[in-house]
Amino acid sequence: MALVFTVGIGGAVVQKIQAAPKPQEQVYTWNRNVAGMGTSPFSGTITSAQDHYGCTSDNTLCATGKASGVPDAQIFQP
């Protein structure tokens, strides 16, 4: 029983570590820029914002991210 408990906790810790932003990834505060969608604030990396908003790198601005000390970031949608 102790082994099952230890393995279960270990698996949960590994998932948290993998899901956490990596130190080299900048975290931004994002606002959605799609007409008629309103703003939808989100905090995360560029990749996590693309997943959250469903944006891909294309031509139409999807969201803008701001972070202290770095230039603004933008993600696009089809």
Backbone torsions as a table, in degrees:
resi	resn	phi	psi	omega
1	MET	NA	-41.2	178.7
2	ALA	-63.0	-36.9	178.9
3	LEU	-64.6	-43.6	179.0
4	VAL	-62.5	-43.3	178.6
5	PHE	-61.5	-45.5	-179.5
6	THR	-63.9	-44.0	-180.0
7	VAL	-65.3	-40.7	178.8
8	GLY	-62.8	-45.5	178.8
9	ILE	-66.5	-42.1	179.7
10	GLY	-60.3	-40.9	178.5
11	GLY	-64.6	-39.7	179.1
12	ALA	-65.9	-39.9	179.3
13	VAL	-65.3	-43.1	179.3
14	VAL	-61.3	-42.3	179.0
15	GLN	-62.8	-41.3	178.6
16	LYS	-63.4	-42.9	-179.4
17	ILE	-64.0	-43.3	-179.3
18	GLN	-67.4	-33.9	-177.6
19	ALA	-80.5	-19.9	-177.9
20	ALA	-70.5	145.9	176.9
21	PRO	-59.9	139.8	178.1
22	LYS	-74.2	150.3	-176.5
23	PRO	-55.2	-31.9	-177.9
24	GLN	-81.8	-8.8	-179.7
25	GLU	-89.5	125.0	179.6
26	GLN	-75.4	135.4	175.7
27	VAL	-99.2	129.9	-178.6
28	TYR	-117.2	160.0	166.9
29	THR	-98.0	116.2	-172.8
30	TRP	-100.2	146.6	170.5
31	ASN	-131.3	132.3	-178.9
32	ARG	-72.6	141.1	-176.7
33	ASN	-119.3	30.8	-177.7
34	VAL	-95.1	125.8	-179.5
35	ALA	-56.0	133.8	178.4
36	GLY	81.6	-6.7	-178.9
37	MET	-97.7	-11.8	-175.4
38	GLY	68.1	-179.9	177.1
39	THR	-89.6	148.0	179.7
40	SER	-138.6	84.9	-175.1
41	PRO	-59.4	144.5	-180.0
42	PHE	-153.3	142.0	177.4
43	SER	-114.7	124.8	179.5
44	GLY	172.5	-177.6	179.0
45	THR	-76.5	173.4	177.6
46	ILE	-59.3	-46.8	-178.7
47	THR	-62.7	-43.7	-179.1
48	SER	-68.8	-32.4	176.7
49	ALA	-68.9	-39.7	176.5
50	GLN	-59.6	-42.8	178.5
51	ASP	-67.2	-43.7	-177.2
52	HIS	-62.7	-45.8	-177.2
53	TYR	-90.6	-11.5	-177.8
54	GLY	75.2	28.4	-177.7
55	CYS	-92.2	151.6	173.5
56	THR	-129.6	166.6	178.2
57	SER	-76.6	106.4	-179.8
58	ASP	-149.0	-139.7	-171.6
59	ASN	-104.3	-23.9	-173.9
60	THR	-100.0	127.1	180.0
61	LEU	-59.8	130.0	-178.1
62	CYS	-108.0	-45.9	-178.9
63	ALA	-156.3	154.3	177.8
64	THR	-120.5	134.6	179.6
65	GLY	-112.9	141.1	178.4
66	LYS	-124.4	141.7	176.0
67	ALA	-149.0	148.6	-178.1
68	SER	-67.2	129.9	173.9
69	GLY	82.9	2.8	178.6
70	VAL	-134.9	156.4	177.3
71	PRO	-63.0	154.4	175.8
72	ASP	-60.8	152.3	176.7
73	ALA	-115.5	152.9	178.4
74	GLN	-133.3	143.7	172.3
75	ILE	-123.6	152.7	-172.0
76	PHE	-122.0	165.7	177.3
77	GLN	-133.6	160.9	179.7
78	PRO	-68.6	NA	NA
